[in-house]
Protein backbone atom coordinates (compact mmCIF):
# COMPACT_ATOMS: atom_id res chain seq x y z
CA UNK A 1 0.00 0.00 0.00
CA UNK A 2 1.63 3.22 -1.16
CA UNK A 3 0.89 6.63 -2.65
CA UNK A 4 2.20 8.22 -5.84
CA UNK A 5 3.03 11.84 -6.55
CA UNK A 6 3.53 12.61 -10.23
CA UNK A 7 5.48 15.79 -11.01
CA UNK A 8 6.94 17.45 -14.07
CA UNK A 9 10.37 18.31 -12.62
CA UNK A 10 12.82 16.98 -10.06
CA UNK A 11 12.81 19.81 -7.52
CA UNK A 12 9.02 19.69 -7.41
CA UNK A 13 9.19 15.97 -6.72
CA UNK A 14 11.63 16.55 -3.87
CA UNK A 15 9.60 19.44 -2.40
CA UNK A 16 6.47 17.30 -2.41
CA UNK A 17 8.03 14.14 -1.02
CA UNK A 18 9.77 16.06 1.76
CA UNK A 19 6.46 17.38 3.04
CA UNK A 20 5.33 13.80 3.72
CA UNK A 21 8.08 13.20 6.27
CA UNK A 22 6.56 15.13 9.22
CA UNK A 23 3.55 12.79 9.04
CA UNK A 24 5.81 9.78 9.53
CA UNK A 25 5.63 8.66 5.91
CA UNK A 26 8.66 7.14 4.22
CA UNK A 27 9.16 8.98 0.94
CA UNK A 28 11.62 9.11 -1.93
CA UNK A 29 12.06 10.71 -5.35
CA UNK A 30 12.33 8.56 -8.47
CA UNK A 31 13.23 9.44 -12.05
CA UNK A 32 12.12 6.07 -13.39
CA UNK A 33 11.85 2.38 -12.68
CA UNK A 34 9.61 0.50 -10.30
CA UNK A 35 8.43 1.56 -6.88
CA UNK A 36 10.16 0.20 -3.79
CA UNK A 37 7.84 -1.68 -1.45
CA UNK A 38 9.54 -0.08 1.55
CA UNK A 39 8.45 3.49 0.79
CA UNK A 40 4.98 4.81 1.61
CA UNK A 41 5.23 7.62 -0.94
CA UNK A 42 7.04 7.73 -4.28
CA UNK A 43 7.39 11.04 -6.10
CA UNK A 44 7.98 10.41 -9.81
CA UNK A 45 9.60 13.11 -11.94
CA UNK A 46 8.34 12.78 -15.52
CA UNK A 47 10.63 15.60 -16.75
CA UNK A 48 7.85 16.89 -19.01
CA UNK A 49 7.65 20.60 -18.18
CA UNK A 50 9.32 21.74 -21.39
CA UNK A 51 7.95 19.10 -23.77
CA UNK A 52 5.15 19.62 -26.31
CA UNK A 53 1.76 19.22 -24.55
CA UNK A 54 0.69 16.06 -26.38
CA UNK A 55 3.98 14.33 -25.64
CA UNK A 56 3.88 15.45 -22.00
CA UNK A 57 0.36 14.11 -21.59
CA UNK A 58 1.27 10.76 -23.11
CA UNK A 59 4.26 10.33 -20.77
CA UNK A 60 2.30 11.35 -17.69
CA UNK A 61 -0.55 8.97 -18.51
CA UNK A 62 1.96 6.15 -18.85
CA UNK A 63 3.55 6.91 -15.48
CA UNK A 64 0.16 7.10 -13.74
CA UNK A 65 -0.94 3.78 -15.26
CA UNK A 66 2.37 2.23 -14.21
CA UNK A 67 1.90 3.46 -10.62
CA UNK A 68 -1.58 2.00 -10.42
CA UNK A 69 -0.40 -1.34 -11.82
CA UNK A 70 2.34 -1.38 -9.19
CA UNK A 71 -0.24 -1.00 -6.41
CA UNK A 72 -0.49 2.73 -5.73
CA UNK A 73 -3.78 3.38 -3.93
CA UNK A 74 -3.88 7.07 -4.82
CA UNK A 75 -2.18 9.45 -7.25
CA UNK A 76 -1.56 13.13 -6.54
CA UNK A 77 -0.76 15.31 -9.56
CA UNK A 78 1.76 17.89 -8.48
CA UNK A 79 1.81 21.09 -10.56
CA UNK A 80 4.04 24.13 -10.46
CA UNK A 81 2.85 26.73 -7.93
CA UNK A 82 2.65 29.40 -10.66
CA UNK A 83 1.37 26.92 -13.29
CA UNK A 84 4.41 26.76 -15.53
CA UNK A 85 4.56 23.79 -17.89
CA UNK A 86 1.87 21.66 -19.50
CA UNK A 87 -0.61 21.86 -16.64
CA UNK A 88 -3.79 21.40 -18.67
CA UNK A 89 -2.53 18.51 -20.80
CA UNK A 90 -1.05 16.71 -17.79
CA UNK A 91 -4.18 17.12 -15.65
CA UNK A 92 -6.29 15.74 -18.46
CA UNK A 93 -3.92 12.79 -18.93
CA UNK A 94 -3.77 12.03 -15.20
CA UNK A 95 -7.53 12.21 -14.82
CA UNK A 96 -8.05 9.82 -17.71
CA UNK A 97 -5.39 7.35 -16.58
CA UNK A 98 -6.62 7.35 -12.97
CA UNK A 99 -10.28 6.93 -13.96
CA UNK A 100 -11.31 10.06 -12.03
CA UNK A 101 -14.45 12.06 -12.79
CA UNK A 102 -13.25 15.36 -11.36
CA UNK A 103 -9.95 17.15 -10.72
CA UNK A 104 -9.72 19.48 -7.72
CA UNK A 105 -6.78 21.81 -8.38
CA UNK A 106 -5.26 24.09 -5.75
CA UNK A 107 -1.82 25.46 -6.71
CA UNK A 108 -1.62 27.63 -3.57
CA UNK A 109 1.54 27.38 -1.45
CA UNK A 110 1.02 30.01 1.28
CA UNK A 111 4.38 29.35 2.94
CA UNK A 112 6.04 30.49 -0.30
CA UNK A 113 3.68 33.44 -0.84
CA UNK A 114 1.53 31.69 -3.47
CA UNK A 115 -2.22 32.04 -2.88
CA UNK A 116 -5.40 31.76 -4.96
CA UNK A 117 -8.16 34.33 -4.39
CA UNK A 118 -11.34 34.42 -6.50
CA UNK A 119 -9.52 32.16 -8.93
CA UNK A 120 -6.58 34.55 -9.34
CA UNK A 121 -3.05 33.30 -8.68
CA UNK A 122 -1.14 35.73 -6.47
CA UNK A 123 2.50 35.87 -5.43
CA UNK A 124 2.94 37.84 -2.20
CA UNK A 125 -0.53 39.35 -2.76
CA UNK A 126 0.37 40.49 -6.29
CA UNK A 127 -1.13 38.95 -9.44
CA UNK A 128 1.46 36.57 -10.84
CA UNK A 129 1.41 38.39 -14.18
CA UNK A 130 2.75 41.51 -12.44
CA UNK A 131 5.72 39.71 -10.91
CA UNK A 132 9.06 38.55 -12.30
CA UNK A 133 7.41 35.19 -12.97
CA UNK A 134 4.78 36.74 -15.24
CA UNK A 135 6.63 36.23 -18.49
CA UNK A 136 6.66 32.47 -17.86
CA UNK A 137 2.92 32.31 -17.12
CA UNK A 138 1.28 34.39 -19.85
CA UNK A 139 -1.17 37.27 -19.95
CA UNK A 140 -3.62 36.14 -17.25
CA UNK A 141 -3.45 35.38 -13.54
CA UNK A 142 -6.97 33.89 -13.56
CA UNK A 143 -6.44 30.16 -13.18
CA UNK A 144 -9.61 29.02 -15.04
CA UNK A 145 -8.50 31.14 -18.00
CA UNK A 146 -4.95 29.74 -17.87
CA UNK A 147 -6.35 26.21 -17.90
CA UNK A 148 -8.91 27.05 -20.56
CA UNK A 149 -6.07 27.78 -22.97
CA UNK A 150 -4.51 24.38 -22.28
CA UNK A 151 -7.40 21.91 -22.04
CA UNK A 152 -10.89 21.40 -23.39
CA UNK A 153 -12.11 20.20 -19.99
CA UNK A 154 -14.75 22.53 -18.47
CA UNK A 155 -13.36 24.44 -15.48
CA UNK A 156 -15.25 25.55 -12.37
CA UNK A 157 -14.31 27.56 -9.27
CA UNK A 158 -14.58 26.76 -5.56
CA UNK A 159 -14.42 30.16 -3.86
CA UNK A 160 -12.82 31.04 -0.56
CA UNK A 161 -16.19 31.45 1.20
CA UNK A 162 -17.10 27.87 0.33
CA UNK A 163 -13.66 26.59 1.31
CA UNK A 164 -14.04 28.22 4.72
CA UNK A 165 -17.63 27.04 5.24
CA UNK A 166 -16.59 23.54 6.21
CA UNK A 167 -16.36 20.03 4.90
CA UNK A 168 -20.04 19.52 4.08
CA UNK A 169 -20.32 22.72 2.05
CA UNK A 170 -17.18 21.87 0.06
CA UNK A 171 -18.55 18.44 -0.81
CA UNK A 172 -21.92 19.91 -1.81
CA UNK A 173 -20.25 22.55 -3.99
CA UNK A 174 -18.03 19.99 -5.69
CA UNK A 175 -20.98 17.71 -6.40
CA UNK A 176 -22.96 20.65 -7.80
CA UNK A 177 -20.06 21.73 -10.02
CA UNK A 178 -19.67 18.20 -11.29
CA UNK A 179 -23.37 17.96 -12.11
CA UNK A 180 -23.14 21.26 -13.98
CA UNK A 181 -20.44 19.78 -16.23
CA UNK A 182 -17.19 20.96 -14.63
CA UNK A 183 -14.36 18.46 -14.83
CA UNK A 184 -11.64 20.61 -13.28
CA UNK A 185 -12.41 22.73 -10.20
CA UNK A 186 -9.98 25.42 -9.08
CA UNK A 187 -10.00 25.98 -5.30
CA UNK A 188 -9.15 29.22 -3.56
CA UNK A 189 -6.75 29.00 -0.62
CA UNK A 190 -4.73 31.52 1.40
CA UNK A 191 -3.59 29.50 4.41
CA UNK A 192 -2.71 26.05 5.67
CA UNK A 193 -6.19 25.80 7.14
CA UNK A 194 -7.70 26.44 3.71
CA UNK A 195 -5.54 23.73 2.18
CA UNK A 196 -6.61 21.30 4.91
CA UNK A 197 -10.25 22.03 4.14
CA UNK A 198 -9.66 21.41 0.42
CA UNK A 199 -7.94 18.08 1.14
CA UNK A 200 -10.74 17.00 3.50
CA UNK A 201 -13.39 17.77 0.90
CA UNK A 202 -11.61 15.91 -1.88
CA UNK A 203 -11.04 12.87 0.32
CA UNK A 204 -14.76 12.64 1.04
CA UNK A 205 -15.40 12.05 -2.67
CA UNK A 206 -12.98 9.13 -2.84
CA UNK A 207 -11.13 8.11 -5.96
CA UNK A 208 -13.64 9.82 -8.22
CA UNK A 209 -11.92 13.10 -7.29
CA UNK A 210 -8.27 13.56 -8.24
CA UNK A 211 -6.33 16.04 -6.12
CA UNK A 212 -3.80 18.24 -7.85
CA UNK A 213 -1.75 21.17 -6.68
CA UNK A 214 1.63 22.39 -5.55
CA UNK A 215 3.78 20.97 -2.76
CA UNK A 216 1.75 23.12 -0.36
CA UNK A 217 -1.33 20.91 -0.56
CA UNK A 218 0.75 17.81 0.21
CA UNK A 219 1.17 18.95 3.82
CA UNK A 220 -2.60 18.78 4.23
CA UNK A 221 -2.92 15.49 2.36
CA UNK A 222 -0.07 13.57 4.00
CA UNK A 223 -1.80 13.12 7.40
CA UNK A 224 -4.73 11.45 5.62
CA UNK A 225 -2.32 9.06 3.93
CA UNK A 226 -0.51 8.31 7.19
CA UNK A 227 -3.72 7.50 9.07
CA UNK A 228 -4.74 4.98 6.40
CA UNK A 229 -1.53 2.97 6.75
CA UNK A 230 -1.02 0.18 9.29
CA UNK A 231 1.46 0.85 12.14
CA UNK A 232 5.12 0.12 11.29
CA UNK A 233 6.75 -3.05 12.57
CA UNK A 234 10.33 -4.30 12.82
CA UNK A 235 10.96 -7.81 11.51
CA UNK A 236 13.51 -9.89 13.45
CA UNK A 237 14.57 -13.05 11.61
CA UNK A 238 16.38 -15.67 13.69
CA UNK A 239 17.73 -18.68 11.83
CA UNK A 240 20.73 -19.43 14.02
CA UNK A 241 20.28 -22.24 16.54
CA UNK A 242 23.25 -21.10 18.62
CA UNK A 243 22.41 -20.77 22.32
CA UNK A 244 23.57 -17.13 22.24
CA UNK A 245 21.01 -16.25 19.56
CA UNK A 246 18.21 -18.04 21.42
CA UNK A 247 19.08 -16.22 24.66
CA UNK A 248 18.96 -12.92 22.72
CA UNK A 249 15.45 -13.79 21.50
CA UNK A 250 14.27 -14.42 25.06
CA UNK A 251 15.56 -11.05 26.24
CA UNK A 252 14.00 -9.27 23.24
CA UNK A 253 10.62 -10.82 24.07
CA UNK A 254 10.95 -9.42 27.60
CA UNK A 255 11.92 -5.92 26.46
CA UNK A 256 9.55 -5.27 23.54
CA UNK A 257 5.97 -5.89 22.45
CA UNK A 258 6.64 -8.82 20.15
CA UNK A 259 4.65 -11.24 18.03
CA UNK A 260 6.55 -14.53 18.05
CA UNK A 261 6.02 -16.66 14.95
CA UNK A 262 7.71 -20.02 14.45
CA UNK A 263 8.30 -21.48 11.02
CA UNK A 264 6.74 -24.82 10.22
CA UNK A 265 3.15 -23.73 10.86
CA UNK A 266 0.61 -21.24 9.54
CA UNK A 267 0.84 -18.73 12.39
CA UNK A 268 0.30 -15.09 11.45
CA UNK A 269 1.87 -12.26 13.48
CA UNK A 270 -0.20 -9.90 15.58
CA UNK A 271 -0.64 -6.55 13.81
CA UNK A 272 -0.65 -4.68 17.12
CA UNK A 273 2.91 -5.71 18.05
CA UNK A 274 5.78 -3.37 17.27
CA UNK A 275 8.16 -6.25 16.60
CA UNK A 276 7.66 -9.49 14.68
CA UNK A 277 10.09 -12.26 15.66
CA UNK A 278 10.35 -15.02 13.06
CA UNK A 279 12.03 -18.01 14.67
CA UNK A 280 13.03 -21.47 13.42
CA UNK A 281 12.48 -24.64 15.49
CA UNK A 282 15.12 -25.55 18.06
CA UNK A 283 15.88 -28.88 16.36
CA UNK A 284 18.16 -29.63 13.43
CA UNK A 285 20.55 -27.12 11.85
CA UNK A 286 20.17 -23.65 10.41
CA UNK A 287 20.37 -25.11 6.91
CA UNK A 288 17.40 -27.38 7.56
CA UNK A 289 15.05 -24.42 7.97
CA UNK A 290 16.60 -21.62 5.95
CA UNK A 291 14.36 -22.00 2.88
CA UNK A 292 11.12 -21.84 4.87
CA UNK A 293 12.51 -19.00 6.98
CA UNK A 294 13.36 -16.87 3.94
CA UNK A 295 9.95 -17.57 2.40
CA UNK A 296 8.14 -16.50 5.58
CA UNK A 297 10.31 -13.38 5.90
CA UNK A 298 9.48 -12.34 2.33
CA UNK A 299 5.80 -12.96 3.00
CA UNK A 300 5.91 -10.77 6.12
CA UNK A 301 7.59 -7.97 4.19
CA UNK A 302 4.95 -8.11 1.46
CA UNK A 303 1.93 -8.23 3.77
CA UNK A 304 2.94 -5.76 6.47
CA UNK A 305 4.39 -2.29 6.82
CA UNK A 306 7.84 -3.39 7.91
CA UNK A 307 10.08 -0.47 8.81
CA UNK A 308 13.30 -2.45 9.05
CA UNK A 309 14.82 -5.84 9.66
CA UNK A 310 17.25 -7.52 12.04
CA UNK A 311 18.66 -10.87 10.84
CA UNK A 312 20.88 -13.28 12.75
CA UNK A 313 22.61 -16.23 11.15
CA UNK A 314 24.76 -15.94 8.02
CA UNK A 315 22.92 -18.54 5.92
CA UNK A 316 19.60 -17.03 6.96
CA UNK A 317 20.65 -13.48 6.10
CA UNK A 318 21.75 -14.46 2.60
CA UNK A 319 18.61 -16.51 1.97
CA UNK A 320 16.36 -13.63 3.02
CA UNK A 321 18.19 -11.15 0.76
CA UNK A 322 17.89 -13.56 -2.17
CA UNK A 323 14.20 -14.16 -1.47
CA UNK A 324 13.39 -10.45 -1.71
CA UNK A 325 15.68 -9.69 -4.65
CA UNK A 326 18.21 -7.56 -2.77
CA UNK A 327 21.71 -7.47 -4.22
CA UNK A 328 23.49 -6.40 -1.04
CA UNK A 329 23.67 -4.06 1.93
CA UNK A 330 25.08 -0.52 1.89
CA UNK A 331 26.80 -0.42 5.28
CA UNK A 332 26.54 2.68 7.45
CA UNK A 333 28.37 1.54 10.59
CA UNK A 334 28.01 -0.73 13.60
CA UNK A 335 25.46 -0.67 16.40
CA UNK A 336 28.16 -2.27 18.55
CA UNK A 337 31.16 -4.34 17.41
CA UNK A 338 29.87 -7.35 15.47
CA UNK A 339 26.46 -5.77 14.77
CA UNK A 340 26.71 -3.93 11.41
CA UNK A 341 23.85 -1.80 10.15
CA UNK A 342 22.96 -0.43 6.75
CA UNK A 343 20.29 -0.33 4.06
CA UNK A 344 19.32 -2.95 1.50
CA UNK A 345 20.45 -2.38 -2.08
CA UNK A 346 18.25 -3.40 -5.01
CA UNK A 347 15.00 -5.31 -5.23
CA UNK A 348 11.56 -4.33 -4.02
CA UNK A 349 12.88 -3.21 -0.62
CA UNK A 350 15.74 -1.01 -1.71
CA UNK A 351 16.59 1.31 1.18
CA UNK A 352 15.13 -0.88 3.95
CA UNK A 353 17.20 -0.51 7.16
CA UNK A 354 18.83 -3.76 8.16
CA UNK A 355 21.02 -5.00 11.00
CA UNK A 356 22.85 -8.33 10.67
CA UNK A 357 24.50 -10.48 13.31
CA UNK A 358 26.39 -13.76 13.38
CA UNK A 359 24.45 -16.25 15.47
CA UNK A 360 27.09 -16.63 18.18
CA UNK A 361 27.98 -12.91 18.41
CA UNK A 362 26.93 -10.37 20.98
CA UNK A 363 25.54 -9.91 24.43
CA UNK A 364 21.99 -10.87 25.37
CA UNK A 365 20.82 -7.35 24.44
CA UNK A 366 22.14 -7.57 20.86
CA UNK A 367 18.84 -8.20 19.05
CA UNK A 368 17.10 -5.58 21.19
CA UNK A 369 19.80 -3.07 20.33
CA UNK A 370 19.34 -3.97 16.66
CA UNK A 371 15.61 -3.21 16.87
CA UNK A 372 16.33 0.14 18.56
CA UNK A 373 18.85 1.02 15.83
CA UNK A 374 16.42 0.21 13.02
CA UNK A 375 13.75 2.43 14.59
CA UNK A 376 16.27 5.23 15.09
CA UNK A 377 17.27 5.03 11.43
CA UNK A 378 13.76 5.90 10.32
CA UNK A 379 12.87 8.26 13.15
CA UNK A 380 10.41 5.95 14.86
CA UNK A 381 12.21 5.92 18.21
Residue pairs with C-beta under 8 A, 6 or more apart in sequence:
1 40
1 71
1 73
1 228
1 229
1 230
1 305
2 35
2 37
2 39
2 40
2 41
2 42
2 71
2 72
2 73
3 25
3 40
3 41
3 42
3 72
3 73
3 74
3 75
3 76
3 225
4 35
4 41
4 42
4 43
4 44
4 64
4 67
4 68
4 72
4 74
4 75
4 76
5 13
5 16
5 17
5 41
5 42
5 43
5 44
5 75
5 76
5 78
5 218
6 43
6 44
6 46
6 60
6 63
6 64
6 67
6 75
6 76
6 77
6 78
6 94
7 13
7 16
7 43
7 44
7 45
7 46
7 78
8 45
8 46
8 47
8 48
8 49
8 56
8 60
8 78
8 79
8 80
8 85
8 86
8 90
9 45
9 47
9 49
9 80
9 85
10 29
10 31
10 45
10 47
12 45
12 78
12 80
12 214
12 215
13 29
13 30
13 43
13 44
13 45
13 78
14 29
14 43
15 215
16 43
16 76
16 78
16 215
16 218
17 27
17 28
17 29
17 41
17 42
17 43
18 27
18 215
19 215
19 218
19 219
19 222
20 27
20 40
20 41
20 218
20 222
20 225
21 27
22 219
22 222
23 222
23 223
23 225
23 226
24 226
24 379
24 380
25 40
25 41
25 222
25 225
25 226
25 229
26 38
26 39
26 40
26 41
26 307
26 378
27 39
27 40
27 41
27 42
27 43
28 36
28 39
28 41
28 42
28 43
28 351
29 43
29 45
30 42
30 43
30 44
30 45
31 44
31 45
31 47
32 44
34 70
34 348
35 42
35 67
35 70
35 71
35 72
36 42
36 348
36 349
36 350
36 351
37 301
37 302
37 348
37 349
38 306
38 344
38 348
38 349
38 350
38 351
38 352
39 351
40 225
40 226
40 229
40 305
41 222
41 225
42 67
42 72
43 78
44 63
44 67
46 56
46 59
46 60
46 63
48 55
48 56
48 59
48 60
48 85
48 86
48 90
49 56
49 80
49 84
49 85
49 86
50 85
51 59
51 86
53 86
53 88
53 89
53 150
54 89
56 85
56 86
56 89
56 90
56 93
57 86
57 89
57 90
57 92
57 93
58 93
60 77
60 89
60 90
60 93
60 94
60 97
61 93
61 94
61 96
61 97
62 97
64 75
64 93
64 94
64 97
64 98
65 97
67 75
68 75
68 97
68 98
73 228
74 207
74 225
75 94
75 98
75 210
76 211
76 212
76 213
76 217
76 218
76 221
77 90
77 91
77 94
77 103
77 210
77 211
77 212
78 212
78 213
78 214
78 215
78 218
79 85
79 87
79 90
79 91
79 105
79 107
79 212
79 213
79 214
80 87
80 107
80 214
81 107
81 108
81 109
81 112
81 114
81 214
81 215
81 216
82 107
82 114
82 121
82 123
82 128
82 133
82 136
82 137
83 107
83 121
83 137
83 143
83 146
84 133
84 136
84 137
86 150
87 146
87 147
87 150
88 147
88 149
88 150
88 151
88 153
89 150
89 151
91 103
91 105
91 147
91 151
91 153
91 184
91 212
92 151
92 152
92 153
94 100
94 103
94 210
94 212
95 102
95 103
95 153
95 183
95 210
98 207
98 210
99 207
100 207
100 208
100 209
100 210
101 178
101 183
101 208
101 209
102 174
102 177
102 178
102 182
102 183
102 184
102 185
102 205
102 208
102 209
102 210
103 153
103 183
103 184
103 185
103 209
103 210
103 211
103 212
104 158
104 174
104 185
104 187
104 198
104 201
104 202
104 209
104 210
104 211
104 212
105 143
105 147
105 184
105 185
105 186
105 187
105 212
105 213
106 116
106 186
106 187
106 188
106 189
106 195
106 198
106 211
106 212
106 213
106 214
106 216
106 217
107 114
107 116
107 121
107 143
107 213
107 214
108 114
108 115
108 116
108 187
108 188
108 189
108 190
108 194
108 195
108 213
108 214
108 216
108 217
109 214
109 215
109 216
110 189
110 190
110 191
110 192
110 194
110 195
110 216
111 192
111 216
112 216
113 123
113 124
113 125
114 121
114 122
114 123
114 214
114 216
115 121
115 122
115 125
115 189
115 190
116 122
116 143
116 186
116 187
116 188
116 189
116 190
117 160
117 188
117 190
118 157
118 159
118 160
118 188
119 142
119 143
119 144
119 157
119 159
119 186
119 188
120 127
120 141
120 142
120 143
121 127
121 128
121 137
121 141
121 142
121 143
121 146
122 128
122 141
123 131
123 133
124 131
127 141
128 134
128 137
128 141
129 137
129 138
129 139
129 140
129 141
130 141
137 146
138 146
138 149
140 146
143 186
144 155
144 156
144 157
144 186
147 153
147 155
147 184
147 186
148 155
151 184
153 183
153 184
154 181
154 182
154 183
154 184
155 182
155 183
155 184
155 185
155 186
156 177
156 180
156 182
156 184
156 185
156 186
157 185
157 186
157 188
158 170
158 173
158 174
158 177
158 185
158 186
158 187
158 188
158 198
159 188
160 188
160 189
160 190
160 194
162 169
162 170
162 173
163 170
163 187
163 188
163 189
163 194
163 197
163 198
164 194
164 197
166 197
167 197
167 200
167 201
167 204
170 197
170 198
170 200
170 201
170 204
171 201
171 204
171 205
174 185
174 201
174 202
174 205
174 209
175 205
177 185
187 198
188 194
189 195
189 198
189 216
189 217
192 219
192 220
195 213
195 216
195 217
195 219
195 220
196 220
198 213
198 217
198 220
199 211
199 217
199 220
199 221
199 224
200 220
202 209
202 211
203 224
211 217
211 221
229 305
230 271
230 304
230 305
231 271
231 272
231 274
231 305
232 274
232 305
232 306
232 307
232 378
232 380
233 269
233 271
233 273
233 274
233 275
233 276
233 304
233 305
233 306
233 307
234 274
234 275
234 276
234 306
234 307
234 308
234 309
234 310
234 371
234 374
234 375
235 275
235 276
235 278
235 297
235 300
235 301
235 304
235 306
235 308
235 309
235 310
236 249
236 252
236 258
236 275
236 276
236 277
236 278
236 309
236 310
236 311
236 312
236 367
236 370
236 371
237 278
237 293
237 297
237 309
237 310
237 311
237 312
237 313
237 316
237 317
237 320
238 245
238 246
238 249
238 277
238 278
238 279
238 280
238 312
238 313
238 316
238 367
239 280
239 286
239 289
239 290
239 293
239 311
239 312
239 313
239 315
239 316
239 317
239 319
239 359
240 286
240 312
240 313
240 316
240 358
240 359
240 360
241 280
241 282
241 284
241 285
241 286
241 359
242 359
242 360
244 359
244 360
244 361
244 362
245 312
245 313
245 357
245 359
245 360
245 367
246 282
247 364
248 312
248 362
248 364
248 365
248 366
248 367
248 368
249 277
249 279
249 367
250 364
251 364
251 365
251 367
251 368
252 258
252 275
252 277
252 367
252 368
252 371
253 260
253 277
255 365
255 368
256 274
256 275
256 368
256 371
257 272
257 273
257 274
257 275
258 273
258 274
258 275
258 276
258 277
259 269
259 270
259 273
259 275
259 276
259 277
260 277
260 279
261 267
261 268
261 269
261 276
261 277
261 278
261 279
261 296
262 279
262 280
262 281
263 278
263 279
263 280
263 281
263 289
263 292
263 293
263 296
264 280
264 281
264 289
264 292
269 276
269 300
269 304
271 304
275 371
276 300
276 304
276 306
278 293
278 296
278 297
278 300
280 286
280 289
280 292
280 293
280 316
281 289
286 313
286 315
286 316
286 359
287 315
290 313
290 315
290 316
290 319
291 319
293 316
293 319
293 320
294 316
294 319
294 320
294 322
294 323
295 323
297 309
297 320
297 323
297 324
298 320
298 323
298 324
300 306
301 309
301 324
301 349
306 352
307 353
307 374
307 375
307 378
307 380
308 352
308 353
308 354
308 355
308 374
308 375
308 377
308 378
309 320
309 352
309 353
309 354
309 355
309 374
310 354
310 355
310 356
310 357
310 367
310 370
310 371
310 374
311 317
311 320
311 354
311 355
311 356
311 357
312 356
312 357
312 358
312 359
312 367
313 358
313 359
314 358
314 359
317 356
321 327
321 328
321 329
321 344
324 344
324 347
324 348
324 349
325 346
325 347
325 348
325 349
326 344
326 345
326 346
326 347
326 349
326 350
327 345
327 346
327 347
328 344
328 345
328 346
329 340
329 342
329 343
329 344
329 345
329 354
329 356
330 342
330 343
330 344
330 345
331 340
331 341
331 342
332 341
332 342
332 343
333 340
333 341
333 342
334 340
334 341
335 341
335 355
335 369
335 370
335 373
336 362
336 366
336 369
338 357
338 358
338 361
338 362
338 366
339 355
339 356
339 357
339 361
339 362
339 366
339 369
339 370
339 373
340 355
340 356
341 353
341 354
341 355
341 370
341 373
341 374
341 377
342 353
342 354
343 350
343 351
343 352
343 353
343 354
343 377
344 350
344 351
344 352
344 354
353 373
353 374
353 377
353 378
354 374
355 370
355 373
355 374
357 366
357 367
357 370
372 381
375 381
